[in-house]
Amino acid sequence: MAEKPQFEPAPSNLTTLANPSFILSKQNHTHFEDRPIPELTSPTSVRILITHTGICGSDIHYLTHGQLGNFIVKNPIVLGHESSGIVESIGTSVTTLQPGDRIALEPGIPCRVCNPCKSGLYNLCPSTKFAATPPVDGTLARYYTLPEDFCYKLPAHVSQQEGALIEPLAVAVHIVRQAPVSPGQTVLVFGAGPVGLLCMAVARAFGASHIVASDVNATRLAFARSYAADATFAPEKGETPEAAAARLVSECGLSPATEKSDNRTSVGADVVIEASGAASAAATGAYAVAAAGTFVQGGMGAPTFDGFPFGALMAKEVTVRTSFRYKQGDYGTAVGLVERGRVDVKGLVSLRVGFGEAGRAFQETIEGRVVKAVIEGPEGGPVVDGTSS
């Protein structure tokens, strides 16, 4: 039987610690610890007081599996990378930020000198140091430091909670841009977790005319329908990917035009986004994508997908792309989408807890009881004005 996660309770003096941090000790074990306050390491560094942190699927994977892909937890690390905060201090060469500025954190620092970095594809930098990706510590602490240019000022009417969700929104922006989704297209998204839901919302903002959500969880599908999807689909137990795709196309408005439908002449979705990481979902998507359509693999699953039907894609001349984190421009676009009200990230948050209850937030996320959990604090930090909630 698999070991259940063990969350050590917060110490009674949590609020008095200099830099309280939520630590993944080893697989399935967490504890709170007072870490040293990080120093400003360069003239362009910024030290941030963390106010809100969302829980990501990668945090859960490191907790429950001890690794994600080739990244293995060998030593204790601080979890978390979806964060917002307030600038506490700045380096001597910082010109765009001041103490007190409210920001969203972009938590991956590339080398800046390799070919991918120089071409704007810094998400592909092999030397990137990404928060909460072993062995790099994450943001679930009172303090975190970043270079000035990886801090994004939040507009006055965008809350700290929304700021913490800029990171997963940037992931979705990059996935949708990989297609790229354009006005009038039909989009099929596999996986109605936070990233999949945000992909639907971004696709809508980019002009998609019809969005279908597919998932095995009925509760998630109901939420997707209320959030951004026009139609939903759940595969049946034992159903083959090819059979599921045929039923999906027929039932969800992706079949050829009839008198009462639009003017579609192709079968399937113009764009398929796989955001679950499930091999069966990817296979279903391969059958459900339209001829000359685009298939984007955004979900991080098993290292290999055995039995993936490449033949189905080849016969339709489908463009296949993958997506990893985000590149130049994606974060700014994400901030703009929230600022202009084009994407509602607050609607995803179904649980907010204080820093001392971080373990509960992780547990409820593991159990599938929340869409998105956000951890506030650590408590005992500065009082933030009314824009913080």
C-alpha positions as a Markdown table, in Angstrom:
| # | Residue | x | y | z |
|---|---|---|---|---|
| 1 | Met | 0.0 | 0.0 | 0.0 |
| 2 | Ala | 1.3 | 3.4 | -0.9 |
| 3 | Glu | 2.4 | 5.6 | 1.9 |
| 4 | Lys | 0.1 | 8.5 | 2.7 |
| 5 | Pro | 1.5 | 12.0 | 2.9 |
| 6 | Gln | 2.5 | 13.1 | 6.4 |
| 7 | Phe | 2.2 | 16.8 | 7.2 |
| 8 | Glu | 4.0 | 17.9 | 10.4 |
| 9 | Pro | 2.0 | 20.5 | 12.2 |
| 10 | Ala | 3.1 | 24.1 | 12.3 |
| 11 | Pro | 5.1 | 25.1 | 15.3 |
| 12 | Ser | 3.5 | 27.4 | 17.9 |
| 13 | Asn | 6.1 | 30.1 | 17.2 |
| 14 | Leu | 5.6 | 30.1 | 13.5 |
| 15 | Thr | 4.8 | 33.8 | 13.2 |
| 16 | Thr | 7.9 | 34.8 | 15.1 |
| 17 | Leu | 10.3 | 32.9 | 12.9 |
| 18 | Ala | 12.6 | 35.0 | 10.7 |
| 19 | Asn | 11.9 | 33.2 | 7.5 |
| 20 | Pro | 9.3 | 30.4 | 8.1 |
| 21 | Ser | 9.3 | 27.9 | 5.2 |
| 22 | Phe | 7.3 | 24.9 | 4.1 |
| 23 | Ile | 9.7 | 22.1 | 3.4 |
| 24 | Leu | 9.4 | 18.8 | 1.5 |
| 25 | Ser | 11.6 | 16.7 | 3.8 |
| 26 | Lys | 11.4 | 13.6 | 1.6 |
| 27 | Gln | 8.7 | 11.8 | -0.4 |
| 28 | Asn | 5.3 | 12.1 | 1.5 |
| 29 | His | 6.8 | 14.1 | 4.4 |
| 30 | Thr | 6.7 | 17.9 | 5.0 |
| 31 | His | 7.6 | 20.1 | 7.9 |
| 32 | Phe | 8.0 | 23.8 | 8.7 |
| 33 | Glu | 11.5 | 25.2 | 9.2 |
| 34 | Asp | 13.1 | 28.6 | 9.8 |
| 35 | Arg | 15.4 | 29.2 | 6.9 |
| 36 | Pro | 18.0 | 32.0 | 6.6 |
| 37 | Ile | 16.7 | 35.2 | 5.1 |
| 38 | Pro | 18.0 | 35.3 | 1.5 |
| 39 | Glu | 20.5 | 38.0 | 0.7 |
| 40 | Leu | 20.5 | 40.2 | -2.4 |
| 41 | Thr | 23.1 | 38.5 | -4.5 |
| 42 | Ser | 23.5 | 41.2 | -7.2 |
| 43 | Pro | 22.8 | 44.9 | -7.7 |
| 44 | Thr | 19.7 | 44.0 | -9.7 |
| 45 | Ser | 18.3 | 41.6 | -7.1 |
| 46 | Val | 15.0 | 42.1 | -5.3 |
| 47 | Arg | 13.9 | 40.6 | -2.0 |
| 48 | Ile | 10.2 | 39.9 | -1.8 |
| 49 | Leu | 7.8 | 39.3 | 1.1 |
| 50 | Ile | 5.5 | 36.5 | -0.2 |
| 51 | Thr | 1.8 | 37.1 | 0.4 |
| 52 | His | 0.1 | 34.3 | -1.6 |
| 53 | Thr | 1.1 | 31.0 | -3.2 |
| 54 | Gly | -0.9 | 28.6 | -5.2 |
| 55 | Ile | -0.4 | 24.8 | -5.2 |
| 56 | Cys | 0.7 | 23.4 | -8.5 |
| 57 | Gly | 0.4 | 19.8 | -9.8 |
| 58 | Ser | 4.2 | 19.7 | -9.8 |
| 59 | Asp | 4.3 | 20.4 | -6.1 |
| 60 | Ile | 1.9 | 17.5 | -5.5 |
| 61 | His | 3.9 | 15.2 | -7.8 |
| 62 | Tyr | 7.2 | 16.0 | -5.9 |
| 63 | Leu | 5.4 | 15.4 | -2.6 |
| 64 | Thr | 3.7 | 12.1 | -3.5 |
| 65 | His | 6.3 | 10.6 | -6.0 |
| 66 | Gly | 9.6 | 12.3 | -4.9 |
| 67 | Gln | 10.3 | 13.2 | -8.5 |
| 68 | Leu | 8.9 | 14.6 | -11.7 |
| 69 | Gly | 10.6 | 13.4 | -14.9 |
| 70 | Asn | 14.3 | 13.7 | -14.4 |
| 71 | Phe | 14.1 | 16.0 | -11.4 |
| 72 | Ile | 14.5 | 13.9 | -8.2 |
| 73 | Val | 14.1 | 15.1 | -4.6 |
| 74 | Lys | 17.4 | 14.1 | -3.0 |
| 75 | Asn | 17.5 | 16.7 | -0.3 |
| 76 | Pro | 14.9 | 18.8 | 1.5 |
| 77 | Ile | 13.5 | 21.7 | -0.6 |
| 78 | Val | 11.0 | 24.5 | -0.1 |
| 79 | Leu | 7.9 | 23.9 | -2.1 |
| 80 | Gly | 5.9 | 26.4 | -4.1 |
| 81 | His | 6.4 | 28.5 | -7.2 |
| 82 | Glu | 3.1 | 30.2 | -8.0 |
| 83 | Ser | 3.4 | 33.3 | -5.9 |
| 84 | Ser | 2.8 | 37.0 | -5.5 |
| 85 | Gly | 4.4 | 39.3 | -3.0 |
| 86 | Ile | 5.5 | 42.8 | -2.0 |
| 87 | Val | 9.0 | 44.2 | -2.7 |
| 88 | Glu | 10.8 | 44.4 | 0.6 |
| 89 | Ser | 14.3 | 45.6 | -0.5 |
| 90 | Ile | 16.1 | 46.2 | -3.8 |
| 91 | Gly | 19.7 | 46.1 | -5.1 |
| 92 | Thr | 21.6 | 49.3 | -5.9 |
| 93 | Ser | 21.0 | 49.0 | -9.6 |
| 94 | Val | 17.3 | 48.3 | -9.6 |
| 95 | Thr | 15.4 | 51.1 | -11.4 |
| 96 | Thr | 11.9 | 49.8 | -12.1 |
| 97 | Leu | 10.8 | 48.7 | -8.6 |
| 98 | Gln | 10.6 | 50.2 | -5.2 |
| 99 | Pro | 9.9 | 48.8 | -1.7 |
| 100 | Gly | 6.2 | 48.3 | -1.3 |
| 101 | Asp | 5.5 | 47.5 | -4.9 |
| 102 | Arg | 3.0 | 44.6 | -5.4 |
| 103 | Ile | 4.3 | 42.0 | -7.8 |
| 104 | Ala | 3.8 | 38.6 | -9.4 |
| 105 | Leu | 6.9 | 36.4 | -9.4 |
| 106 | Glu | 8.2 | 34.6 | -12.5 |
| 107 | Pro | 10.1 | 31.8 | -10.7 |
| 108 | Gly | 12.5 | 30.5 | -13.3 |
| 109 | Ile | 15.9 | 32.1 | -13.8 |
| 110 | Pro | 17.8 | 31.2 | -17.0 |
| 111 | Cys | 21.4 | 31.7 | -17.8 |
| 112 | Arg | 20.7 | 34.5 | -20.3 |
| 113 | Val | 23.7 | 33.6 | -22.5 |
| 114 | Cys | 22.9 | 30.3 | -24.3 |
| 115 | Asn | 21.3 | 30.2 | -27.7 |
| 116 | Pro | 17.7 | 29.6 | -26.5 |
| 117 | Cys | 18.0 | 32.5 | -24.1 |
| 118 | Lys | 19.3 | 34.8 | -26.7 |
| 119 | Ser | 16.5 | 33.9 | -29.0 |
| 120 | Gly | 13.8 | 34.6 | -26.4 |
| 121 | Leu | 13.2 | 30.9 | -25.7 |
| 122 | Tyr | 14.6 | 31.0 | -22.2 |
| 123 | Asn | 12.1 | 28.3 | -21.1 |
| 124 | Leu | 14.4 | 25.9 | -23.0 |
| 125 | Cys | 17.6 | 27.1 | -21.2 |
| 126 | Pro | 19.3 | 23.9 | -19.9 |
| 127 | Ser | 20.7 | 25.9 | -16.9 |
| 128 | Thr | 17.4 | 27.4 | -15.7 |
| 129 | Lys | 17.0 | 27.5 | -11.9 |
| 130 | Phe | 13.3 | 27.0 | -11.3 |
| 131 | Ala | 11.7 | 27.4 | -7.9 |
| 132 | Ala | 10.7 | 24.1 | -6.2 |
| 133 | Thr | 12.4 | 22.1 | -8.9 |
| 134 | Pro | 15.2 | 20.0 | -7.2 |
| 135 | Pro | 17.6 | 21.2 | -6.0 |
| 136 | Val | 16.3 | 24.8 | -6.1 |
| 137 | Asp | 14.1 | 26.0 | -3.2 |
| 138 | Gly | 10.6 | 27.3 | -3.8 |
| 139 | Thr | 8.6 | 30.3 | -2.7 |
| 140 | Leu | 6.5 | 28.9 | 0.2 |
| 141 | Ala | 8.5 | 31.0 | 2.7 |
| 142 | Arg | 8.3 | 34.6 | 4.0 |
| 143 | Tyr | 11.1 | 35.8 | 1.8 |
| 144 | Tyr | 12.3 | 35.1 | -1.8 |
| 145 | Thr | 14.7 | 36.8 | -4.1 |
| 146 | Leu | 14.6 | 37.3 | -7.8 |
| 147 | Pro | 16.2 | 39.5 | -10.5 |
| 148 | Glu | 14.4 | 42.7 | -11.1 |
| 149 | Asp | 13.2 | 41.8 | -14.6 |
| 150 | Phe | 11.4 | 38.6 | -13.3 |
| 151 | Cys | 9.1 | 40.7 | -11.1 |
| 152 | Tyr | 5.9 | 41.9 | -12.7 |
| 153 | Lys | 4.1 | 44.9 | -11.1 |
| 154 | Leu | 0.4 | 44.2 | -10.5 |
| 155 | Pro | -2.0 | 46.8 | -11.7 |
| 156 | Ala | -3.9 | 48.6 | -8.9 |
| 157 | His | -7.1 | 46.7 | -9.3 |
| 158 | Val | -5.4 | 43.2 | -9.5 |
| 159 | Ser | -5.3 | 41.5 | -6.1 |
| 160 | Gln | -2.4 | 39.7 | -4.6 |
| 161 | Gln | -4.4 | 36.5 | -4.9 |
| 162 | Glu | -4.8 | 37.0 | -8.6 |
| 163 | Gly | -1.1 | 37.8 | -8.8 |
| 164 | Ala | -0.3 | 34.3 | -7.5 |
| 165 | Leu | -2.2 | 32.8 | -10.4 |
| 166 | Ile | -0.3 | 34.7 | -13.1 |
| 167 | Glu | 2.2 | 31.9 | -13.2 |
| 168 | Pro | -0.2 | 29.1 | -14.2 |
| 169 | Leu | -2.0 | 31.5 | -16.5 |
| 170 | Ala | 1.3 | 32.2 | -18.2 |
| 171 | Val | 1.7 | 28.4 | -18.7 |
| 172 | Ala | -1.7 | 28.4 | -20.4 |
| 173 | Val | -0.9 | 31.4 | -22.5 |
| 174 | His | 2.2 | 29.6 | -23.8 |
| 175 | Ile | 0.3 | 26.4 | -24.6 |
| 176 | Val | -2.4 | 28.2 | -26.5 |
| 177 | Arg | 0.2 | 30.3 | -28.4 |
| 178 | Gln | 2.0 | 27.1 | -29.4 |
| 179 | Ala | -1.1 | 26.1 | -31.5 |
| 180 | Pro | -1.6 | 29.1 | -32.1 |
| 181 | Val | -5.4 | 29.4 | -31.4 |
| 182 | Ser | -7.0 | 32.0 | -33.7 |
| 183 | Pro | -10.5 | 33.5 | -34.0 |
| 184 | Gly | -13.2 | 31.2 | -35.1 |
| 185 | Gln | -11.4 | 27.9 | -34.3 |
| 186 | Thr | -12.7 | 25.0 | -32.4 |
| 187 | Val | -10.6 | 23.9 | -29.4 |
| 188 | Leu | -10.7 | 20.6 | -27.5 |
| 189 | Val | -8.9 | 20.5 | -24.1 |
| 190 | Phe | -8.1 | 17.3 | -22.3 |
| 191 | Gly | -7.8 | 17.8 | -18.5 |
| 192 | Ala | -10.1 | 20.1 | -16.5 |
| 193 | Gly | -7.6 | 20.9 | -13.8 |
| 194 | Pro | -6.3 | 24.4 | -13.3 |
| 195 | Val | -4.0 | 24.6 | -16.3 |
| 196 | Gly | -6.6 | 23.0 | -18.6 |
| 197 | Leu | -9.3 | 25.4 | -17.4 |
| 198 | Leu | -7.0 | 28.3 | -18.0 |
| 199 | Cys | -6.2 | 27.0 | -21.5 |
| 200 | Met | -9.9 | 27.1 | -22.2 |
| 201 | Ala | -10.2 | 30.7 | -20.8 |
| 202 | Val | -7.2 | 31.9 | -22.8 |
| 203 | Ala | -8.5 | 30.2 | -26.0 |
| 204 | Arg | -11.8 | 32.0 | -25.5 |
| 205 | Ala | -9.9 | 35.3 | -25.0 |
| 206 | Phe | -8.0 | 34.6 | -28.2 |
| 207 | Gly | -11.2 | 34.1 | -30.2 |
| 208 | Ala | -12.0 | 30.4 | -30.1 |
| 209 | Ser | -15.6 | 29.9 | -31.2 |
| 210 | His | -16.3 | 26.5 | -29.6 |
| 211 | Ile | -14.5 | 24.9 | -26.7 |
| 212 | Val | -14.9 | 21.3 | -25.5 |
| 213 | Ala | -13.5 | 20.0 | -22.2 |
| 214 | Ser | -12.8 | 16.4 | -21.6 |
| 215 | Asp | -12.1 | 14.8 | -18.2 |
| 216 | Val | -12.9 | 11.6 | -16.3 |
| 217 | Asn | -14.1 | 13.7 | -13.3 |
| 218 | Ala | -17.8 | 14.8 | -13.5 |
| 219 | Thr | -17.3 | 17.5 | -10.9 |
| 220 | Arg | -14.4 | 19.1 | -12.8 |
| 221 | Leu | -16.5 | 18.9 | -16.0 |
| 222 | Ala | -19.4 | 20.7 | -14.4 |
| 223 | Phe | -17.0 | 23.4 | -13.3 |
| 224 | Ala | -15.5 | 23.6 | -16.7 |
| 225 | Arg | -18.9 | 24.1 | -18.3 |
| 226 | Ser | -19.6 | 27.0 | -15.9 |
| 227 | Tyr | -16.1 | 28.5 | -16.4 |
| 228 | Ala | -15.1 | 28.4 | -20.1 |
| 229 | Ala | -16.3 | 25.3 | -21.9 |
| 230 | Asp | -19.2 | 25.2 | -24.3 |
| 231 | Ala | -19.5 | 21.4 | -24.2 |
| 232 | Thr | -18.0 | 18.6 | -22.0 |
| 233 | Phe | -17.1 | 15.0 | -22.5 |
| 234 | Ala | -16.3 | 12.0 | -20.2 |
| 235 | Pro | -14.9 | 8.8 | -21.7 |
| 236 | Glu | -16.6 | 5.6 | -20.7 |
| 237 | Lys | -14.8 | 2.9 | -18.7 |
| 238 | Gly | -13.2 | 0.5 | -21.1 |
| 239 | Glu | -13.8 | 2.7 | -24.1 |
| 240 | Thr | -11.0 | 2.7 | -26.6 |
| 241 | Pro | -9.4 | 6.1 | -27.5 |
| 242 | Glu | -10.7 | 5.8 | -31.1 |
| 243 | Ala | -14.2 | 5.0 | -30.0 |
| 244 | Ala | -14.1 | 7.8 | -27.4 |
| 245 | Ala | -13.0 | 10.2 | -30.1 |
| 246 | Ala | -15.7 | 9.3 | -32.5 |
| 247 | Arg | -18.4 | 9.7 | -29.8 |
| 248 | Leu | -16.8 | 13.0 | -28.6 |
| 249 | Val | -16.8 | 14.5 | -32.1 |
| 250 | Ser | -20.4 | 13.4 | -32.7 |
| 251 | Glu | -21.8 | 14.6 | -29.3 |
| 252 | Cys | -19.8 | 17.8 | -28.7 |
| 253 | Gly | -20.4 | 19.9 | -31.9 |
| 254 | Leu | -17.2 | 18.9 | -33.8 |
| 255 | Ser | -18.9 | 17.0 | -36.6 |
| 256 | Pro | -19.6 | 18.3 | -40.1 |
| 257 | Ala | -22.2 | 21.1 | -40.5 |
| 258 | Thr | -25.9 | 20.4 | -40.7 |
| 259 | Glu | -28.7 | 22.8 | -41.4 |
| 260 | Lys | -28.9 | 23.9 | -37.7 |
| 261 | Ser | -25.2 | 24.0 | -37.0 |
| 262 | Asp | -22.4 | 26.4 | -38.1 |
| 263 | Asn | -20.5 | 26.1 | -41.4 |
| 264 | Arg | -18.0 | 23.5 | -40.3 |
| 265 | Thr | -16.9 | 21.1 | -43.1 |
| 266 | Ser | -14.2 | 19.2 | -41.2 |
| 267 | Val | -14.5 | 16.4 | -38.6 |
| 268 | Gly | -12.8 | 17.1 | -35.3 |
| 269 | Ala | -11.3 | 20.0 | -33.4 |
| 270 | Asp | -9.1 | 22.5 | -35.2 |
| 271 | Val | -6.9 | 22.5 | -32.1 |
| 272 | Val | -6.4 | 19.8 | -29.5 |
| 273 | Ile | -4.7 | 20.7 | -26.2 |
| 274 | Glu | -3.7 | 17.8 | -24.0 |
| 275 | Ala | -3.3 | 19.2 | -20.5 |
| 276 | Ser | -3.7 | 16.2 | -18.3 |
| 277 | Gly | -0.6 | 14.2 | -19.1 |
| 278 | Ala | -2.7 | 11.0 | -19.5 |
| 279 | Ala | -1.7 | 8.7 | -22.3 |
| 280 | Ser | -5.3 | 7.7 | -23.0 |
| 281 | Ala | -6.3 | 11.3 | -23.3 |
| 282 | Ala | -3.4 | 12.0 | -25.7 |
| 283 | Ala | -4.4 | 9.1 | -27.9 |
| 284 | Thr | -8.1 | 10.2 | -27.9 |
| 285 | Gly | -6.9 | 13.6 | -29.0 |
| 286 | Ala | -5.0 | 12.2 | -31.9 |
| 287 | Tyr | -8.1 | 10.7 | -33.2 |
| 288 | Ala | -10.3 | 13.8 | -32.4 |
| 289 | Val | -8.1 | 16.4 | -34.1 |
| 290 | Ala | -9.3 | 17.6 | -37.5 |
| 291 | Ala | -7.4 | 17.2 | -40.7 |
| 292 | Ala | -4.6 | 19.8 | -41.0 |
| 293 | Gly | -5.3 | 20.7 | -37.4 |
| 294 | Thr | -2.9 | 21.1 | -34.5 |
| 295 | Phe | -2.2 | 18.9 | -31.5 |
| 296 | Val | -0.4 | 20.5 | -28.5 |
| 297 | Gln | 1.0 | 18.3 | -25.7 |
| 298 | Gly | 1.0 | 20.5 | -22.6 |
| 299 | Gly | 0.4 | 18.0 | -19.8 |
| 300 | Met | 3.5 | 16.4 | -18.2 |
| 301 | Gly | 2.9 | 12.7 | -17.8 |
| 302 | Ala | 4.8 | 9.5 | -18.1 |
| 303 | Pro | 8.2 | 9.7 | -19.9 |
| 304 | Thr | 6.7 | 7.6 | -22.8 |
| 305 | Phe | 3.2 | 7.1 | -24.2 |
| 306 | Asp | 3.0 | 3.5 | -25.3 |
| 307 | Gly | 0.7 | 2.9 | -28.2 |
| 308 | Phe | 0.3 | 6.5 | -29.2 |
| 309 | Pro | -1.4 | 6.5 | -32.6 |
| 310 | Phe | 1.0 | 8.6 | -34.7 |
| 311 | Gly | -0.5 | 7.0 | -37.8 |
| 312 | Ala | -3.8 | 8.8 | -37.1 |
| 313 | Leu | -2.0 | 12.1 | -37.0 |
| 314 | Met | 0.1 | 11.4 | -40.1 |
| 315 | Ala | -2.9 | 10.5 | -42.3 |
| 316 | Lys | -4.4 | 14.0 | -41.4 |
| 317 | Glu | -1.2 | 16.0 | -41.7 |
| 318 | Val | -1.6 | 17.2 | -38.2 |
| 319 | Thr | 0.9 | 19.7 | -36.8 |
| 320 | Val | 2.2 | 18.3 | -33.5 |
| 321 | Arg | 3.8 | 20.7 | -30.9 |
| 322 | Thr | 4.8 | 20.5 | -27.3 |
| 323 | Ser | 4.8 | 23.2 | -24.6 |
| 324 | Phe | 7.1 | 23.7 | -21.6 |
| 325 | Arg | 6.6 | 26.5 | -19.1 |
| 326 | Tyr | 6.6 | 30.0 | -20.8 |
| 327 | Lys | 8.8 | 32.2 | -22.9 |
| 328 | Gln | 9.4 | 35.9 | -23.5 |
| 329 | Gly | 6.2 | 37.8 | -23.5 |
| 330 | Asp | 3.9 | 35.2 | -22.0 |
| 331 | Tyr | 4.0 | 36.6 | -18.4 |
| 332 | Gly | 3.2 | 40.1 | -19.6 |
| 333 | Thr | 0.3 | 38.8 | -21.7 |
| 334 | Ala | -1.0 | 36.9 | -18.6 |
| 335 | Val | -1.0 | 40.1 | -16.5 |
| 336 | Gly | -2.7 | 41.9 | -19.3 |
| 337 | Leu | -5.5 | 39.3 | -19.6 |
| 338 | Val | -6.3 | 39.6 | -15.9 |
| 339 | Glu | -6.0 | 43.4 | -15.9 |
| 340 | Arg | -8.5 | 43.8 | -18.7 |
| 341 | Gly | -10.9 | 41.2 | -17.3 |
| 342 | Arg | -10.4 | 38.8 | -20.2 |
| 343 | Val | -9.6 | 35.9 | -17.9 |
| 344 | Asp | -11.1 | 35.3 | -14.4 |
| 345 | Val | -8.4 | 33.6 | -12.3 |
| 346 | Lys | -10.2 | 34.3 | -9.0 |
| 347 | Gly | -12.9 | 32.0 | -10.1 |
| 348 | Leu | -10.6 | 29.0 | -9.9 |
| 349 | Val | -9.8 | 29.5 | -6.2 |
| 350 | Ser | -11.9 | 27.3 | -4.0 |
| 351 | Leu | -9.7 | 27.1 | -0.9 |
| 352 | Arg | -7.7 | 29.8 | 0.9 |
| 353 | Val | -5.7 | 28.9 | 4.0 |
| 354 | Gly | -3.1 | 30.6 | 6.3 |
| 355 | Phe | 0.5 | 29.5 | 6.1 |
| 356 | Gly | 0.2 | 27.3 | 9.1 |
| 357 | Glu | -2.5 | 25.3 | 7.3 |
| 358 | Ala | -0.4 | 24.6 | 4.2 |
| 359 | Gly | -0.5 | 20.9 | 4.9 |
| 360 | Arg | -4.3 | 20.9 | 4.8 |
| 361 | Ala | -4.3 | 22.8 | 1.5 |
| 362 | Phe | -2.0 | 20.1 | 0.0 |
| 363 | Gln | -4.1 | 17.3 | 1.4 |
| 364 | Glu | -7.4 | 18.7 | 0.0 |
| 365 | Thr | -5.7 | 19.2 | -3.3 |
| 366 | Ile | -4.4 | 15.6 | -3.4 |
| 367 | Glu | -8.0 | 14.4 | -2.5 |
| 368 | Gly | -9.4 | 16.4 | -5.4 |
| 369 | Arg | -11.7 | 18.4 | -3.2 |
| 370 | Val | -10.6 | 21.8 | -4.6 |
| 371 | Val | -10.1 | 23.4 | -8.0 |
| 372 | Lys | -7.2 | 25.6 | -6.8 |
| 373 | Ala | -5.8 | 26.1 | -3.3 |
| 374 | Val | -4.0 | 29.3 | -2.3 |
| 375 | Ile | -1.8 | 29.6 | 0.8 |
| 376 | Glu | -1.6 | 33.0 | 2.4 |
| 377 | Gly | 1.2 | 34.4 | 4.4 |
| 378 | Pro | 3.3 | 33.5 | 6.2 |
| 379 | Glu | 1.4 | 35.1 | 9.0 |
| 380 | Gly | 3.2 | 37.8 | 11.0 |
| 381 | Gly | 4.5 | 39.6 | 7.9 |
| 382 | Pro | 3.5 | 43.1 | 7.0 |
| 383 | Val | -0.2 | 44.1 | 6.8 |
| 384 | Val | -1.2 | 44.5 | 3.2 |
| 385 | Asp | -3.9 | 47.0 | 2.2 |
| 386 | Gly | -7.3 | 46.1 | 0.8 |
| 387 | Thr | -5.9 | 45.0 | -2.6 |
| 388 | Ser | -4.3 | 41.9 | -1.0 |
| 389 | Ser | -7.4 | 39.7 | -1.0 |
